[in-house]
């Protein structure tokens, strides 16, 4: 098998450009990513938000646990929050 210098040069150029563009894309993504991240993940919601899947002892009775879950899920779908 004969390896020509042109083919080696072309492959080295391709690999070099691939690495350069990959690193450039990574840097661009790391600069843009904080704009899409929420400021504070565990902040108290603003407005009429409800916790849909919070387990409260007074809201679930031993007789009807699925009714309370169903009601909370309906509120979730109705309000869209």
MONORQUI-V473083 format. One record per run of one state. SS is the DSSP state (2 for helix, 1 for strand, 0 for the rest). FROM is the first residue (numbers start at 1). TO is the last residue. If there is no record, write none. Layout:
BEGIN
ss | from | to
SS | FROM | TO
SS | FROM | TO
END
This chain:
BEGIN
ss | from | to
0 | 1 | 4
2 | 5 | 36
0 | 37 | 64
2 | 65 | 79
0 | 80 | 81
END
